[in-house]
Structures are given as C-alpha cells and as structure tokens.
Amino acid sequence: MNQRSSRPVIGLLDYGSGNLHSVARALTVNGAEVVLGAGLTDFADAAGLVVPGVGAFAACMGQLEAIGAGELLENWIDSGRRLLGICVGHQVLFAAGVEHGFRRAGFGVFPGVVESLDARRLPHMGWNTVQVPEGFGLLENDQRYYFVHSYAVHEATAQEGPSVPEDALVAWTVHEQDRFVAAVRWRNVTTTQFHPEKSGNAGARFLCRWIEGE
C-alpha cells in the first residue's frame, strides 16, 4: 500500500514563467511535495501556493490573465492558505507596473506601483542584504539574497499613496542610493523581490520556514 507523503503539499502556478523548474526543484529540496497546476482545483490539497516570475511585468500579467489567475488568487487569499510571490510574481501583486512609460494594471493585492530603479547600474543583479523588521520572521538581517531586476516598488508617494497595507511588514534593500521593497509579509501573503531559489543557504532557510508555515 502506498503511504501518503508527510511533506507539506505546495502548489506551483504554471503559467509559462521561465523559472518554473528551478523554483520547483528548490521547493522539493527544501521539504515540499510540489504540485504543478494552473487552476484552483489543481491545488485542492495544497497548504501553500507559489507564484514565480521572470521577465517583464506586462508580459507576465498577460500570461497570468490568460489562465484566469486573478480569480484564482483572490479565492486563494480569501481561503487563508499561504501565498508566496517571487520576483515578478511579487511585482504583479501590486496595483500596477510602469515600464518604458507604459502603465499596466496588476492584481492590486497591495496598492503600490512597480517602477524603474533610480540607479546608474541596471539591472540590479547579484547579492544584497535585506533590512528585516521585527516580527517579519522567515528572513535574516545578516544574510545576503540574490536579486535580478531593474524595476521595484518604492516607499509611499503623494501621487500613489502607501505602497503596502498599513498592517503589512516590509523588508527593504538599497541598490546604490535607491531604497526599494525587498519583501512583504501581510496576513497569509508573503512576497520577495529577490529569488530565494537562487539565494544559497539563506534562501533555503527562507523556503524551509515558509513551507512549514512559520
């Protein structure tokens, strides 16, 4: 008789994102039983859902909308099960993204806007530290995480208002002189601008803790 795995079941949203397999491998290595799918019924037994992403905001939004991800994510968040967005999967949970002067609506879980980093060296590629607030958990202040991006969410502006809900916990990173959102934790939603699956031991510890529901 086959015994059911005691590993936490984690759904991985398959919408054509280029880093799907590296995220799946990292989740498996760090303790998850991974289920690939594109609809809510695919993840009936999942304790958590991961939205990966690489590339352009608008392109990823188009792919996500093509599989009806807006309704899926709304239902998932309402269910109370935990959600993790990675890189562009983090960005699309904000209200909008602005690339090359074109504004594209996101899913609006958070009210902020994804904009170009204000830096001479783009993309921001490589290892960087993260300023983690008390109570965030999952992340470590004295560790480096791996980033690959040219766009990010900044602090509140007069035009757009606050970038995250008032009760959200936000971790920050600085590239050159530009301070941007590195990670958000709000209710059952966690997002990271960095790639935990590429962040060595620190990323592995983050994934282990998230998989286990810490």
N, CA, C and O of each residue as an XYZ file, in Angstrom:
856
protein
N       0.844     -1.191      0.000
C       0.000      0.000      0.000
C       0.881      1.243      0.000
O       1.831      1.327      0.779
N       0.582      2.194     -0.852
C       1.342      3.433     -0.907
C       0.948      4.347      0.244
O      -0.238      4.570      0.487
N       1.930      4.869      0.943
C       1.672      5.807      2.024
C       1.754      7.228      1.498
O       2.621      7.560      0.689
N       0.838      8.059      1.971
C       0.842      9.454      1.560
C       2.048     10.166      2.160
O       2.386      9.946      3.323
N       2.689     11.006      1.382
C       3.856     11.748      1.849
C       3.473     12.657      3.010
O       2.400     13.259      3.017
N       4.377     12.746      4.001
C       4.150     13.651      5.127
C       4.681     15.051      4.839
O       4.568     15.942      5.680
N       5.258     15.250      3.661
C       5.785     16.551      3.293
C       4.631     17.502      2.976
O       3.637     17.079      2.386
N       4.743     18.779      3.357
C       3.681     19.733      3.030
C       3.485     19.844      1.521
O       4.455     19.936      0.769
N       2.235     19.837      1.084
C       1.925     19.975     -0.338
C       1.904     21.459     -0.683
O       1.171     22.240     -0.075
N       2.717     21.836     -1.664
C       2.814     23.225     -2.105
C       2.494     23.297     -3.592
O       3.112     22.601     -4.397
N       1.533     24.135     -3.956
C       1.192     24.341     -5.355
C       2.140     25.326     -6.015
O       2.586     26.284     -5.384
N       2.445     25.095     -7.268
C       3.295     25.989     -8.050
C       2.534     26.373     -9.306
O       2.234     25.526    -10.148
N       2.224     27.659     -9.426
C       1.375     28.130    -10.521
C       2.149     28.101    -11.836
O       3.168     28.775    -11.988
N       1.649     27.311    -12.779
C       2.303     27.119    -14.073
C       1.579     27.964    -15.124
O       0.509     27.596    -15.609
N       2.185     29.103    -15.466
C       1.592     29.979    -16.481
C       2.596     30.330    -17.583
O       2.398     31.285    -18.333
N       3.675     29.545    -17.671
C       4.689     29.773    -18.693
C       5.887     30.556    -18.224
O       6.711     30.971    -19.039
N       6.006     30.772    -16.912
C       7.144     31.510    -16.372
C       8.442     30.745    -16.577
O       8.480     29.524    -16.423
N       9.501     31.460    -16.925
C      10.764     30.834    -17.286
C      11.502     30.155    -16.160
O      12.342     29.294    -16.420
N      11.218     30.513    -14.893
C      11.984     29.918    -13.796
C      11.187     28.861    -13.041
O      11.487     28.561    -11.885
N      10.174     28.297    -13.690
C       9.287     27.341    -13.033
C      10.049     26.151    -12.473
O       9.840     25.771    -11.321
N      10.925     25.561    -13.266
C      11.575     24.310    -12.851
C      12.604     24.541    -11.750
O      12.760     23.690    -10.875
N      13.308     25.668    -11.771
C      14.263     25.935    -10.701
C      13.538     26.168     -9.377
O      14.035     25.768     -8.324
N      12.367     26.811     -9.419
C      11.584     27.007     -8.198
C      11.043     25.676     -7.703
O      11.076     25.402     -6.503
N      10.543     24.838     -8.617
C      10.030     23.524     -8.231
C      11.118     22.684     -7.570
O      10.874     22.026     -6.559
N      12.300     22.710     -8.134
C      13.411     21.941     -7.579
C      13.773     22.433     -6.176
O      13.999     21.630     -5.271
N      13.828     23.764     -6.001
C      14.173     24.330     -4.698
C      13.118     23.995     -3.643
O      13.455     23.682     -2.501
N      11.854     24.059     -4.022
C      10.785     23.707     -3.084
C      10.893     22.244     -2.667
O      10.735     21.917     -1.490
N      11.162     21.364     -3.632
C      11.277     19.943     -3.335
C      12.458     19.662     -2.419
O      12.327     18.933     -1.436
N      13.616     20.241     -2.738
C      14.819     20.037     -1.932
C      14.619     20.523     -0.498
O      15.199     19.978      0.441
N      13.787     21.559     -0.345
C      13.606     22.151      0.977
C      12.344     21.674      1.700
O      11.864     22.325      2.628
N      11.820     20.536      1.265
C      10.834     19.852      2.085
C       9.421     19.795      1.583
O       8.556     19.278      2.290
N       9.128     20.307      0.376
C       7.752     20.327     -0.121
C       7.469     19.179     -1.076
O       8.361     18.680     -1.761
N       6.219     18.778     -1.103
C       5.697     17.949     -2.187
C       5.040     18.911     -3.166
O       4.000     19.490     -2.853
N       5.624     19.092     -4.343
C       5.209     20.139     -5.275
C       4.152     19.619     -6.243
O       4.279     18.537     -6.816
N       3.102     20.429     -6.407
C       2.043     20.139     -7.371
C       1.987     21.283     -8.373
O       1.750     22.429     -7.992
N       2.203     20.985     -9.649
C       2.094     21.994    -10.707
C       0.655     22.078    -11.179
O      -0.046     21.069    -11.253
N       0.219     23.297    -11.498
C      -1.131     23.450    -11.999
C      -1.405     24.876    -12.409
O      -0.571     25.763    -12.228
N      -2.595     25.087    -12.968
C      -2.974     26.415    -13.434
C      -4.376     26.812    -12.992
O      -4.862     27.880    -13.365
N      -5.039     25.956    -12.193
C      -6.384     26.251    -11.738
C      -6.562     25.882    -10.284
O      -5.798     25.082     -9.743
N      -7.568     26.461     -9.646
C      -7.778     26.271     -8.217
C      -7.964     24.801     -7.858
O      -7.481     24.352     -6.819
N      -8.655     24.050     -8.706
C      -8.889     22.635     -8.398
C      -7.605     21.813     -8.411
O      -7.535     20.761     -7.776
N      -6.581     22.290     -9.135
C      -5.295     21.585     -9.157
C      -4.628     21.598     -7.789
O      -3.802     20.737     -7.486
N      -4.992     22.586     -6.959
C      -4.308     22.799     -5.684
C      -5.209     22.510     -4.489
O      -5.039     23.096     -3.420
N      -6.165     21.604     -4.674
C      -7.141     21.333     -3.617
C      -6.479     20.875     -2.323
O      -6.957     21.198     -1.236
N      -5.380     20.122     -2.430
C      -4.717     19.579     -1.236
C      -3.522     20.415     -0.788
O      -2.817     20.027      0.143
N      -3.285     21.552     -1.435
C      -2.081     22.339     -1.149
C      -2.264     23.250      0.068
O      -3.308     23.876      0.249
N      -1.222     23.302      0.889
C      -1.216     24.202      2.041
C      -0.731     25.589      1.656
O      -1.019     26.567      2.346
N       0.008     25.675      0.551
C       0.542     26.950      0.093
C       0.621     26.969     -1.416
O       0.603     25.924     -2.067
N       0.710     28.176     -1.971
C       0.800     28.362     -3.421
C       1.903     29.351     -3.731
O       2.005     30.397     -3.090
N       2.733     29.022     -4.714
C       3.838     29.891     -5.128
C       3.552     30.438     -6.523
O       3.199     29.690     -7.435
N       3.709     31.759     -6.678
C       3.607     32.422     -7.979
C       5.014     32.854     -8.365
O       5.514     33.838     -7.820
N       5.679     32.146     -9.297
C       7.024     32.537     -9.726
C       6.927     33.613    -10.799
O       5.830     34.007    -11.193
N       8.070     34.084    -11.267
C       8.028     35.057    -12.357
C       9.396     35.593    -12.722
O      10.202     35.911    -11.848
N       9.657     35.693    -14.023
C      10.843     36.368    -14.541
C      10.414     37.154    -15.771
O       9.405     36.841    -16.403
N      11.200     38.185    -16.105
C      10.908     38.944    -17.314
C      10.156     40.221    -17.038
O      10.344     40.852    -15.998
N       9.299     40.606    -17.976
C       8.608     41.895    -17.922
C       7.270     41.781    -17.204
O       6.578     40.768    -17.305
N       6.925     42.817    -16.491
C       5.667     42.877    -15.747
C       4.473     42.645    -16.668
O       3.632     41.790    -16.391
N       4.395     43.403    -17.761
C       3.239     43.321    -18.662
C       3.095     41.938    -19.278
O       1.985     41.419    -19.388
N       4.207     41.339    -19.678
C       4.165     40.008    -20.292
C       3.672     38.966    -19.296
O       2.847     38.121    -19.642
N       4.171     39.020    -18.065
C       3.728     38.068    -17.050
C       2.254     38.265    -16.722
O       1.526     37.288    -16.545
N       1.800     39.522    -16.637
C       0.387     39.776    -16.380
C      -0.477     39.187    -17.487
O      -1.530     38.612    -17.214
N      -0.038     39.328    -18.738
C      -0.788     38.763    -19.849
C      -0.921     37.263    -19.735
O      -1.996     36.710    -19.967
N       0.179     36.593    -19.376
C       0.149     35.135    -19.228
C      -0.739     34.714    -18.061
O      -1.480     33.737    -18.158
N      -0.660     35.460    -16.956
C      -1.466     35.134    -15.783
C      -2.951     35.339    -16.062
O      -3.779     34.514    -15.675
N      -3.281     36.428    -16.727
C      -4.687     36.685    -17.040
C      -5.238     35.643    -18.006
O      -6.426     35.324    -17.964
N      -4.381     35.114    -18.874
C      -4.826     34.116    -19.842
C      -5.289     32.826    -19.170
O      -6.091     32.088    -19.742
N      -4.794     32.545    -17.964
C      -5.231     31.346    -17.244
C      -6.228     31.680    -16.142
O      -6.576     30.812    -15.342
N      -6.691     32.920    -16.092
C      -7.669     33.313    -15.075
C      -7.094     33.411    -13.682
O      -7.771     33.098    -12.703
N      -5.845     33.845    -13.583
C      -5.163     33.857    -12.294
C      -5.736     34.884    -11.317
O      -5.596     34.716    -10.105
N      -6.376     35.937    -11.814
C      -6.930     36.936    -10.917
C      -7.955     36.336     -9.970
O      -7.887     36.553     -8.760
N      -8.903     35.585    -10.511
C      -9.928     34.940     -9.678
C      -9.306     33.873     -8.787
O      -9.688     33.725     -7.627
N      -8.334     33.122     -9.341
C      -7.657     32.091     -8.555
C      -6.984     32.704     -7.330
O      -7.142     32.202     -6.217
N      -6.232     33.788     -7.532
C      -5.507     34.408     -6.425
C      -6.451     35.019     -5.406
O      -6.215     34.927     -4.202
N      -7.515     35.640     -5.883
C      -8.492     36.225     -4.953
C      -9.104     35.140     -4.070
O      -9.209     35.310     -2.856
N      -9.504     34.034     -4.678
C     -10.080     32.932     -3.911
C      -9.059     32.314     -2.967
O      -9.383     31.942     -1.839
N      -7.819     32.208     -3.445
C      -6.769     31.611     -2.616
C      -6.502     32.450     -1.375
O      -6.444     31.921     -0.265
N      -6.343     33.738     -1.556
C      -6.071     34.622     -0.415
C      -7.245     34.613      0.553
O      -7.050     34.588      1.768
N      -8.462     34.634      0.019
C      -9.653     34.597      0.877
C      -9.745     33.298      1.671
O     -10.337     33.270      2.750
N      -9.162     32.223      1.141
C      -9.228     30.926      1.820
C      -8.348     30.880      3.069
O      -8.532     30.021      3.931
N      -7.390     31.808      3.162
C      -6.481     31.830      4.298
C      -5.238     30.992      4.134
O      -4.348     31.026      4.984
N      -5.163     30.232      3.040
C      -3.942     29.460      2.794
C      -2.835     30.395      2.329
O      -3.095     31.424      1.707
N      -1.602     30.025      2.638
C      -0.500     30.960      2.415
C      -0.101     31.027      0.938
O      -0.177     30.050      0.194
N       0.326     32.233      0.556
C       0.717     32.539     -0.821
C       2.109     33.139     -0.817
O       2.430     33.964      0.038
N       2.944     32.728     -1.776
C       4.291     33.294     -1.934
C       4.478     33.754     -3.373
O       4.337     32.959     -4.303
N       4.794     35.033     -3.563
C       5.132     35.566     -4.876
C       6.620     35.852     -4.953
O       7.189     36.436     -4.031
N       7.264     35.440     -6.058
C       8.711     35.581     -6.207
C       9.031     36.442     -7.424
O       8.528     36.181     -8.516
N       9.863     37.463     -7.245
C      10.357     38.363     -8.293
C       9.182     39.013     -9.028
O       8.463     39.804     -8.417
N       8.955     38.717    -10.306
C       7.806     39.313    -10.984
C       6.507     38.774    -10.383
O       5.475     39.443    -10.443
N       6.550     37.578     -9.808
C       5.405     37.067     -9.064
C       5.098     37.897     -7.836
O       3.953     37.925     -7.384
N       6.087     38.571     -7.286
C       5.919     39.574     -6.227
C       5.360     40.863     -6.818
O       4.442     41.459     -6.255
N       5.903     41.289     -7.938
C       5.521     42.574     -8.523
C       4.061     42.603     -8.974
O       3.381     43.611     -8.784
N       3.573     41.516     -9.566
C       2.217     41.529    -10.127
C       1.144     41.586     -9.056
O      -0.023     41.814     -9.373
N       1.506     41.385     -7.795
C       0.525     41.509     -6.730
C       0.273     42.966     -6.341
O      -0.618     43.249     -5.541
N       1.057     43.892     -6.906
C       0.837     45.317     -6.663
C      -0.171     45.876     -7.666
O      -0.595     45.182     -8.590
N      -0.546     47.135     -7.470
C      -1.638     47.723     -8.251
C      -1.291     47.902     -9.717
O      -2.158     47.772    -10.581
N      -0.010     48.203    -10.010
C       0.370     48.479    -11.404
C       1.871     48.388    -11.562
O       2.623     48.434    -10.589
N       2.296     48.255    -12.821
C       3.705     48.325    -13.172
C       3.893     49.304    -14.305
O       3.084     49.342    -15.232
N       4.953     50.104    -14.245
C       5.244     51.095    -15.284
C       6.594     50.742    -15.905
O       7.631     50.816    -15.247
N       6.565     50.358    -17.181
C       7.779     50.006    -17.915
C       7.811     50.783    -19.219
O       6.864     50.734    -20.005
N       8.917     51.509    -19.449
C       9.100     52.268    -20.688
C       7.926     53.222    -20.944
O       7.500     53.412    -22.083
N       7.418     53.811    -19.866
C       6.333     54.782    -19.981
C       4.949     54.173    -20.095
O       3.961     54.905    -20.156
N       4.853     52.853    -20.126
C       3.560     52.171    -20.260
C       3.135     51.628    -18.900
O       3.885     50.899    -18.251
N       1.925     51.990    -18.476
C       1.394     51.534    -17.200
C       0.455     50.355    -17.430
O      -0.477     50.427    -18.232
N       0.720     49.275    -16.713
C      -0.085     48.050    -16.844
C      -0.649     47.704    -15.477
O       0.099     47.659    -14.501
N      -1.934     47.463    -15.383
C      -2.551     47.108    -14.114
C      -2.044     45.760    -13.621
O      -1.848     44.832    -14.406
N      -1.832     45.661    -12.302
C      -1.524     44.394    -11.658
C      -2.762     43.869    -10.954
O      -3.877     44.301    -11.247
N      -2.571     42.935    -10.024
C      -3.707     42.333     -9.340
C      -4.202     43.151     -8.148
O      -5.309     42.924     -7.661
N      -3.398     44.091     -7.679
C      -3.876     45.024     -6.670
C      -4.044     44.470     -5.271
O      -4.809     45.026     -4.483
N      -3.355     43.395     -4.936
C      -3.369     42.924     -3.554
C      -2.740     43.986     -2.651
O      -3.213     44.233     -1.542
N      -1.670     44.607     -3.142
C      -1.026     45.733     -2.479
C      -1.209     46.977     -3.355
O      -1.296     46.841     -4.576
N      -1.269     48.186     -2.776
C      -1.582     49.378     -3.555
C      -0.415     50.021     -4.302
O      -0.642     50.933     -5.097
N       0.819     49.585     -4.078
C       1.982     50.241     -4.670
C       2.122     50.030     -6.165
O       1.391     49.252     -6.777
N       3.100     50.756     -6.746
C       3.362     50.708     -8.185
C       4.814     50.294     -8.421
O       5.726     50.803     -7.769
N       5.019     49.374     -9.349
C       6.359     48.911     -9.726
C       6.928     49.881    -10.760
O       6.330     50.100    -11.814
N       8.087     50.459    -10.449
C       8.716     51.445    -11.332
C      10.199     51.136    -11.490
O      10.745     50.297    -10.773
N      10.844     51.814    -12.426
C      12.267     51.610    -12.658
C      13.077     52.024    -11.434
O      12.771     53.019    -10.778
N      14.111     51.247    -11.140
C      15.047     51.650    -10.100
C      15.786     52.914    -10.527
O      16.093     53.098    -11.704
N      16.063     53.770     -9.571
C      16.808     55.001     -9.815
C      18.283     54.723     -9.523
O      18.778     55.010     -8.434
N      18.972     54.161    -10.515
C      20.357     53.740    -10.319
C      21.108     53.802    -11.640
O      20.508     53.680    -12.708
N      22.404     53.989    -11.568
C      23.234     54.019    -12.772
C      23.437     52.617    -13.328
O      23.469     52.420    -14.543
N      23.573     51.649    -12.436
C      23.849     50.265    -12.856
C      22.546     49.458    -12.822
O      21.995     49.168    -11.760
N      22.084     49.113    -14.002
C      20.886     48.291    -14.136
C      21.168     47.166    -15.139
O      21.857     47.392    -16.133
N      20.659     45.986    -14.899
C      19.806     45.637    -13.759
C      20.582     45.551    -12.448
O      21.810     45.463    -12.436
N      19.846     45.576    -11.361
C      20.399     45.260    -10.045
C      20.540     43.742    -10.009
O      19.557     43.019     -9.843
N      21.764     43.274    -10.165
C      22.000     41.839    -10.294
C      23.080     41.409     -9.316
O      24.189     41.945     -9.314
N      22.737     40.436     -8.490
C      23.715     39.895     -7.562
C      23.188     39.866     -6.138
O      21.985     39.969     -5.894
N      24.124     39.724     -5.202
C      23.788     39.517     -3.794
C      23.657     40.843     -3.072
O      24.434     41.770     -3.296
N      22.652     40.919     -2.193
C      22.442     42.141     -1.416
C      21.791     41.773     -0.095
O      21.093     40.764      0.011
N      22.031     42.607      0.912
C      21.419     42.391      2.215
C      20.005     42.961      2.223
O      19.630     43.766      1.370
N      19.238     42.520      3.208
C      17.847     42.938      3.352
C      17.642     43.447      4.774
O      18.066     42.808      5.737
N      16.992     44.598      4.900
C      16.679     45.184      6.212
C      15.328     44.634      6.659
O      14.285     45.018      6.131
N      15.359     43.735      7.634
C      14.166     42.985      8.031
C      13.572     43.581      9.303
O      14.283     43.725     10.298
N      12.285     43.933      9.299
C      11.679     44.494     10.509
C      11.402     43.419     11.550
O      11.266     42.241     11.218
N      11.320     43.826     12.795
C      10.994     42.912     13.882
C       9.619     42.283     13.635
O       8.664     42.975     13.281
N       9.533     40.990     13.824
C       8.275     40.294     13.666
C       8.057     39.696     12.292
O       7.113     38.931     12.095
N       8.922     40.033     11.329
C       8.737     39.505      9.972
C       8.941     37.998      9.934
O       8.175     37.276      9.296
N       9.994     37.519     10.630
C      10.324     36.105     10.538
C      10.838     35.761      9.147
O      11.006     36.648      8.310
N      11.086     34.499      8.897
C      11.472     33.952      7.588
C      12.832     34.436      7.098
O      13.632     33.623      6.635
N      13.122     35.744      7.184
C      14.358     36.339      6.665
C      15.334     36.652      7.791
O      14.965     36.682      8.965
N      16.601     36.886      7.405
C      17.664     37.156      8.371
C      18.404     38.429      7.980
O      18.796     38.594      6.825
N      18.594     39.320      8.933
C      19.237     40.602      8.667
C      20.695     40.488      8.238
O      21.181     41.334      7.487
N      21.393     39.470      8.698
C      22.831     39.375      8.435
C      23.160     38.500      7.235
O      24.304     38.074      7.075
N      22.173     38.229      6.391
C      22.383     37.370      5.237
C      22.151     38.128      3.933
O      21.464     39.149      3.896
N      22.748     37.595      2.861
C      22.562     38.175      1.535
C      21.641     37.291      0.694
O      21.665     36.065      0.798
N      20.831     37.941     -0.139
C      19.885     37.264     -1.020
C      20.141     37.715     -2.454
O      20.713     38.781     -2.684
N      19.716     36.902     -3.414
C      20.088     37.141     -4.811
C      18.971     37.854     -5.572
O      17.828     37.400     -5.607
N      19.339     38.990     -6.183
C      18.407     39.823     -6.929
C      18.791     39.870     -8.411
O      19.973     39.868     -8.756
N      17.777     39.911     -9.280
C      17.968     40.171    -10.714
C      16.749     40.963    -11.183
O      15.710     40.373    -11.476
N      16.862     42.287    -11.257
C      15.705     43.096    -11.660
C      16.135     44.531    -11.926
O      17.173     44.986    -11.447
N      15.316     45.232    -12.699
C      15.517     46.661    -12.963
C      14.357     47.505    -12.449
O      14.422     48.735    -12.467
N      13.290     46.842    -11.987
C      12.089     47.529    -11.520
C      11.761     47.058    -10.113
O      12.075     45.930     -9.733
N      11.124     47.939     -9.344
C      10.799     47.606     -7.965
C       9.740     48.569     -7.447
O       9.344     49.511     -8.134
N       9.293     48.316     -6.229
C       8.328     49.183     -5.556
C       9.062     50.034     -4.543
O       9.860     49.527     -3.755
N       8.791     51.332     -4.564
C       9.412     52.262     -3.628
C       8.460     52.578     -2.476
O       7.382     51.993     -2.368
N       8.870     53.507     -1.621
C       8.021     53.897     -0.497
C       6.833     54.718     -0.993
O       6.709     55.015     -2.181
N       5.973     55.072     -0.055
C       4.768     55.821     -0.398
C       5.111     57.136     -1.084
O       6.110     57.776     -0.756
N       4.277     57.532     -2.036
C       4.421     58.817     -2.713
C       3.111     59.576     -2.602
O       2.056     58.988     -2.364
N       3.188     60.884     -2.776
C       1.986     61.716     -2.698
C       0.992     61.336     -3.789
O      -0.219     61.426     -3.588
N       1.505     60.909     -4.952
C       0.629     60.591     -6.074
C      -0.080     59.254     -5.880
O      -1.267     59.125     -6.180
N       0.645     58.269     -5.382
C       0.102     56.910     -5.337
C      -0.364     56.485     -3.948
O      -1.116     55.519     -3.823
N       0.068     57.185     -2.910
C      -0.266     56.761     -1.563
C       0.664     55.663     -1.083
O       1.709     55.436     -1.694
N       0.309     54.968      0.006
C       1.193     53.940      0.571
C       1.371     52.766     -0.378
O       0.472     52.435     -1.152
N       2.541     52.139     -0.311
C       2.849     51.023     -1.207
C       2.259     49.702     -0.742
O       2.013     48.806     -1.550
N       2.033     49.582      0.567
C       1.510     48.335      1.137
C       0.442     48.668      2.167
O       0.373     49.808      2.627
N      -0.390     47.706      2.540
C      -1.377     47.957      3.601
C      -0.702     48.383      4.897
O       0.455     48.045      5.148
N      -1.426     49.116      5.704
C      -0.870     49.678      6.930
C      -0.358     48.604      7.876
O       0.611     48.829      8.601
N      -1.001     47.434      7.877
C      -0.614     46.371      8.798
C       0.389     45.387      8.198
O       0.650     44.342      8.794
N       0.950     45.696      7.040
C       1.948     44.819      6.418
C       3.326     45.057      7.024
O       3.635     46.159      7.477
N       4.144     44.020      7.026
C       5.552     44.126      7.397
C       6.375     44.160      6.115
O       6.167     43.347      5.214
N       7.315     45.108      6.036
C       8.086     45.317      4.809
C       9.573     45.219      5.111
O      10.068     45.852      6.044
N      10.285     44.422      4.318
C      11.747     44.377      4.351
C      12.268     45.191      3.165
O      11.674     45.186      2.087
N      13.382     45.888      3.376
C      13.897     46.820      2.370
C      15.311     46.448      1.946
O      16.058     45.829      2.704
N      15.668     46.835      0.719
C      17.033     46.720      0.217
C      17.402     48.026     -0.473
O      16.537     48.720     -1.007
N      18.685     48.357     -0.459
C      19.187     49.560     -1.118
C      20.144     49.159     -2.230
O      21.102     48.422     -2.001
N      19.877     49.650     -3.441
C      20.801     49.488     -4.568
C      21.305     50.875     -4.932
O      20.517     51.754     -5.283
N      22.625     51.075     -4.849
C      23.207     52.416     -4.932
C      22.524     53.278     -3.857
O      22.690     53.000     -2.669
N      21.766     54.310     -4.239
C      21.072     55.122     -3.239
C      19.561     54.885     -3.245
O      18.819     55.593     -2.563
N      19.110     53.906     -4.001
C      17.679     53.698     -4.179
C      17.174     52.607     -3.227
O      17.617     51.461     -3.298
N      16.248     52.971     -2.343
C      15.665     52.041     -1.372
C      14.342     51.515     -1.921
O      13.478     52.289     -2.333
N      14.192     50.196     -1.921
C      13.002     49.597     -2.511
C      12.534     48.409     -1.671
O      13.252     47.909     -0.804
N      11.318     47.980     -1.955
C      10.716     46.860     -1.229
C      11.389     45.557     -1.651
O      11.382     45.197     -2.828
N      11.969     44.857     -0.679
C      12.605     43.563     -0.944
C      11.677     42.402     -0.641
O      11.775     41.344     -1.262
N      10.779     42.595      0.311
C       9.846     41.525      0.690
C       8.696     42.128      1.483
O       8.849     43.151      2.150
N       7.556     41.482      1.400
C       6.365     41.907      2.137
C       5.762     40.688      2.816
O       5.730     39.593      2.254
N       5.288     40.900      4.029
C       4.511     39.866      4.720
C       3.229     40.511      5.237
O       3.266     41.417      6.070
N       2.112     40.035      4.736
C       0.804     40.610      5.100
C      -0.217     39.491      5.170
O      -0.539     38.855      4.166
N      -0.721     39.261      6.377
C      -1.693     38.197      6.598
C      -1.138     36.876      6.058
O      -0.089     36.430      6.524
N      -1.799     36.241      5.099
C      -1.306     34.960      4.571
C      -0.495     35.119      3.287
O      -0.229     34.133      2.600
N      -0.098     36.354      2.955
C       0.646     36.633      1.722
C       2.083     37.039      2.052
O       2.311     37.938      2.861
N       3.042     36.373      1.422
C       4.452     36.748      1.512
C       4.974     36.930      0.096
O       4.668     36.127     -0.785
N       5.760     37.980     -0.132
C       6.350     38.182     -1.458
C       7.806     38.592     -1.314
O       8.193     39.224     -0.331
N       8.612     38.220     -2.312
C      10.031     38.599     -2.315
C      10.436     39.107     -3.691
O      10.138     38.480     -4.708
N      11.122     40.257     -3.714
C      11.697     40.733     -4.969
C      12.912     39.894     -5.341
O      13.192     39.709     -6.526
N      13.627     39.391     -4.364
C      14.783     38.528     -4.630
C      14.308     37.106     -4.960
O      13.134     36.772     -4.802
N      15.251     36.288     -5.420
C      14.974     34.896     -5.762
C      15.459     33.988     -4.632
O      16.662     33.749     -4.535
N      14.583     33.477     -3.782
C      15.057     32.574     -2.728
C      15.656     31.298     -3.289
O      16.549     30.715     -2.675
N      15.175     30.847     -4.459
C      15.687     29.603     -5.044
C      17.105     29.753     -5.579
O      17.753     28.757     -5.904
N      17.600     31.003     -5.676
C      18.966     31.268     -6.125
C      19.836     31.856     -5.019
O      20.964     32.279     -5.267
N      19.304     31.880     -3.795
C      19.954     32.602     -2.698
C      20.699     31.705     -1.721
O      20.831     32.045     -0.545
N      21.183     30.574     -2.190
C      22.044     29.727     -1.386
C      21.377     29.263     -0.099
O      20.176     28.997     -0.067
N      22.177     29.170      0.965
C      21.683     28.660      2.239
C      20.637     29.577      2.862
O      19.686     29.105      3.485
N      20.810     30.882      2.695
C      19.837     31.821      3.262
C      18.485     31.663      2.579
O      17.446     31.700      3.238
N      18.497     31.488      1.272
C      17.256     31.264      0.547
C      16.620     29.935      0.905
O      15.397     29.830      0.996
N      17.448     28.918      1.107
C      16.937     27.607      1.501
C      16.255     27.672      2.861
O      15.198     27.071      3.056
N      16.852     28.397      3.802
C      16.230     28.537      5.127
C      14.903     29.279      5.025
O      13.932     28.921      5.692
N      14.865     30.312      4.190
C      13.614     31.034      3.976
C      12.536     30.087      3.450
O      11.421     30.063      3.972
N      12.864     29.309      2.419
C      11.881     28.402      1.831
C      11.437     27.331      2.821
O      10.248     27.018      2.889
N      12.353     26.770      3.580
C      12.001     25.769      4.582
C      10.997     26.341      5.583
O      10.003     25.696      5.915
N      11.264     27.545      6.054
C      10.369     28.154      7.052
C       9.002     28.440      6.456
O       7.976     28.214      7.097
N       8.992     28.946      5.204
C       7.701     29.249      4.579
C       6.923     27.959      4.306
O       5.719     27.898      4.556
N       7.593     26.945      3.802
C       6.945     25.662      3.516
C       6.301     25.088      4.772
O       5.198     24.545      4.719
N       6.995     25.211      5.903
C       6.494     24.667      7.154
C       5.453     25.564      7.822
O       4.900     25.210      8.862
N       5.189     26.723      7.222
C       4.140     27.590      7.746
C       4.544     28.472      8.904
O       3.691     28.881      9.692
N       5.847     28.779      9.030
C       6.298     29.660     10.108
C       5.838     31.099      9.883
O       6.131     31.975     10.697
